[in-house]
């Protein structure tokens, strides 16, 4: 998936004269999407545990941002994008619950591939020894498992604050809630993760 593809698909629908006048803006938006793509994919993969579904969610969020909010100030793009993405993730989970309930009626139960390890697929750029890489991989696996076990809102707050580095206000916009709710969800997530991970907390 190319971050630029989302912008290109929308920009190509404009008249040539309009497109020429908005090229600097589109360039900025392309750069924003390229910068945010990898982190957004990681968040989506951990949330849904399916690479293809995560790719679709991230691309859909990019397209919606371009269509609906390209004209907003640049500093609003990050929280707006993550709000769109988190809404998409929540919708995906709702659809999965409905699908799983329907499938139970046919005696098949829910299906899903939990084998893909999103964190382990991230490249290791720290130049660690094999033993250190193994230890880090195990620690990251425990962290990913613990994050997946968090309630959805706690998971959102933790990932947006920790992985994406959003401040409280930006996280509140992304999650569609108050600053106080972000602080509560994030604090509870931190305490839960520390209790579960103990010495392996990273």
C-alpha distance (Angstrom), angle and dihedral (degrees) to the residues before:
residue distance angle dihedral
X1 . . .
X2 3.79 . .
X3 3.78 119.3 .
X4 3.78 89.3 -148.8
X5 3.80 91.5 56.0
X6 3.80 91.4 70.6
X7 3.80 92.1 56.1
X8 3.79 93.4 40.5
X9 3.79 92.6 53.6
X10 3.79 91.0 55.6
X11 3.79 99.1 37.0
X12 3.79 92.0 53.7
X13 3.79 89.8 64.5
X14 3.81 92.1 65.2
X15 3.78 126.7 91.0
X16 3.84 113.6 -95.8
X17 3.81 93.5 -112.1
X18 3.78 92.4 50.9
X19 3.78 91.5 45.5
X20 3.82 92.0 53.4
X21 3.80 92.1 53.1
X22 3.79 93.0 51.6
X23 3.81 100.2 45.3
X24 3.84 95.5 106.8
X25 3.81 89.9 50.8
X26 3.80 92.3 48.2
X27 3.78 90.0 48.7
X28 3.80 90.1 55.3
X29 3.79 91.2 47.4
X30 3.79 91.9 47.9
X31 3.79 89.4 52.7
X32 3.80 91.7 48.7
X33 3.81 91.8 51.4
X34 3.80 92.3 46.5
X35 3.81 90.1 51.4
X36 3.80 95.6 47.2
X37 3.81 99.5 39.0
X38 3.81 100.1 86.7
X39 3.80 95.8 45.3
X40 3.79 91.7 45.2
X41 3.79 91.0 51.0
X42 3.80 90.8 51.7
X43 3.80 91.1 51.4
X44 3.79 92.2 47.9
X45 3.82 93.3 46.4
X46 3.79 92.6 53.0
X47 3.80 90.9 45.8
X48 3.82 97.4 49.9
X49 3.83 101.6 19.0
X50 3.78 92.5 -140.2
X51 3.79 121.3 103.0
X52 3.80 97.5 -155.4
X53 3.80 92.7 47.1
X54 3.81 89.9 47.6
X55 3.81 91.1 51.7
X56 3.79 90.1 51.7
X57 3.80 92.3 48.5
X58 3.80 93.7 49.9
X59 3.79 93.4 46.1
X60 3.79 91.2 47.7
X61 3.81 90.5 50.5
X62 3.81 90.3 50.6
X63 3.80 92.7 50.9
X64 3.81 92.4 48.0
X65 3.80 91.1 49.3
X66 3.79 91.3 51.5
X67 3.80 94.5 45.6
X68 3.79 97.5 44.4
X69 3.80 109.0 24.1
X70 3.81 109.9 24.2
X71 3.78 89.3 112.3
X72 3.79 94.9 54.6
X73 3.84 120.2 101.8
X74 3.81 113.0 -78.9
X75 3.80 94.0 -116.6
X76 3.81 89.7 61.1
X77 3.80 94.9 56.3
X78 3.81 97.3 81.6
X79 3.83 98.8 54.7
X80 3.79 91.3 38.1
X81 3.80 91.8 51.0
X82 3.79 93.2 49.2
X83 3.78 91.6 46.5
X84 3.80 88.9 55.0
X85 3.81 90.8 46.3
X86 3.81 94.2 48.2
X87 3.81 90.6 48.3
X88 3.79 88.2 51.9
X89 3.81 91.3 50.0
X90 3.81 91.5 49.7
X91 3.81 90.8 48.7
X92 3.81 89.3 49.4
X93 3.81 91.4 53.1
X94 3.80 91.1 48.1
X95 3.80 90.5 51.9
X96 3.81 90.5 48.5
X97 3.80 91.6 52.2
X98 3.79 91.2 51.3
X99 3.81 91.1 45.7
X100 3.80 92.4 49.0
X101 3.81 92.0 49.8
X102 3.80 89.9 51.2
X103 3.80 92.9 46.9
X104 3.80 91.2 52.3
X105 3.79 87.8 63.1
X106 3.79 88.1 61.0
X107 3.79 92.8 48.2
X108 3.79 94.3 -113.1
X109 3.78 101.9 105.0
X110 3.77 123.7 -156.6
X111 3.74 120.7 -39.5
X112 3.77 130.2 -155.7
X113 3.76 140.8 143.5
X114 3.80 108.8 -115.4
X115 3.79 93.4 168.0
X116 3.82 97.7 89.4
X117 3.78 109.4 99.0
X118 3.82 105.7 -153.3
X119 3.80 96.2 -176.2
X120 3.80 94.2 46.3
X121 3.80 90.2 53.9
X122 3.80 92.4 61.4
X123 3.82 111.0 102.8
X124 3.78 117.0 -108.1
X125 3.78 108.2 -129.3
X126 3.79 98.2 170.4
X127 3.81 97.3 87.7
X128 3.80 93.8 -125.4
X129 3.79 124.6 173.6
X130 3.83 117.2 -105.2
X131 3.82 90.8 -102.1
X132 3.79 91.3 49.9
X133 3.78 91.0 47.3
X134 3.80 90.3 51.2
X135 3.79 92.1 49.9
X136 3.80 91.8 46.3
X137 3.80 91.1 47.4
X138 3.79 91.1 52.4
X139 3.80 91.5 47.2
X140 3.80 91.9 48.9
X141 3.80 90.7 48.5
X142 3.80 90.0 53.8
X143 3.80 90.0 47.3
X144 3.81 92.6 49.3
X145 3.80 91.5 48.5
X146 3.80 91.1 48.9
X147 3.81 91.8 48.2
X148 3.80 91.6 50.5
X149 3.81 89.4 52.9
X150 3.81 92.9 55.9
X151 3.80 119.1 102.3
X152 3.80 109.3 -92.5
X153 3.81 97.4 -106.2
X154 3.80 92.9 46.5
X155 3.80 89.5 49.3
X156 3.81 91.4 50.6
X157 3.80 93.1 49.3
X158 3.80 93.0 46.8
X159 3.80 95.6 47.4
X160 3.80 95.5 44.7
X161 3.81 92.9 47.1
X162 3.82 97.4 39.3
X163 3.81 106.8 29.9
X164 3.79 99.7 30.4
X165 3.81 97.0 30.9
X166 3.80 95.8 -134.4
X167 3.79 116.4 163.1
X168 3.80 121.3 -123.8
X169 3.80 94.0 -91.2
X170 3.80 93.5 48.4
X171 3.79 91.4 47.0
X172 3.80 89.9 50.5
X173 3.81 90.4 54.7
X174 3.81 91.5 46.7
X175 3.80 92.6 49.1
X176 3.81 95.8 39.1
X177 3.79 94.7 -125.3
X178 3.81 140.9 101.1
X179 3.80 126.8 -74.8
X180 3.80 88.5 -113.0
X181 3.79 91.9 55.7
X182 3.80 90.6 50.9
X183 3.80 90.8 52.2
X184 3.80 91.5 48.4
X185 3.82 95.2 47.6
X186 3.80 92.3 44.5
X187 3.81 93.8 47.6
X188 3.80 92.1 49.6
X189 3.80 91.1 47.7
X190 3.80 91.6 51.5
X191 3.80 92.9 49.3
X192 3.80 92.4 47.4
X193 3.79 93.0 48.7
X194 3.79 92.3 47.7
X195 3.80 91.0 50.1
X196 3.81 92.0 49.5
X197 3.79 99.5 40.4
X198 3.79 101.4 36.4
X199 3.80 109.0 167.6
X200 3.80 90.2 7.6
X201 3.80 93.1 63.3
X202 3.80 108.5 129.3
